[in-house]
Amino acid sequence: KVYQYASSYAGTNPLSVNGVSVGSTTSSRSTDATKTGTSTADGNGKIIFSFTRESHHVHFSGLDLEVATTQAIITQALGLASRWQAYGGSYGTPTASYGDGLCFVDG
């Protein structure tokens, strides 16, 4: 979530996340989020938020980030490092799961 409180000089400006346009945001006296959505960090753990100034000011008050913890997202995002690969046979295929704040890799 992106927050943009403006006590004065509020305005509307385009926002891009990781180089992809997510539309425009409008700052105001409201404390509500001006944009919500999902994004994936790059290999260095970075998410880049870029505002393009079209109005007189760009206001930026804060971010509210949550880590995705659903099984499907973790399994998709988890890569096998150091050439680790499935042995096959009775060992099965590597799987990842998430629970109680921990990531478990089996296989």
Protein Blocks (a to p, Z undefined) as FASTA:
>chain_A
ZZdddfbhpacddddeehiaebjadddfbfbdfbdcdddddfkopacdddddfbfbdcdf
bdcddddfbfklmmmmpccehhiacebjjnopaddddeehiacdeZZ
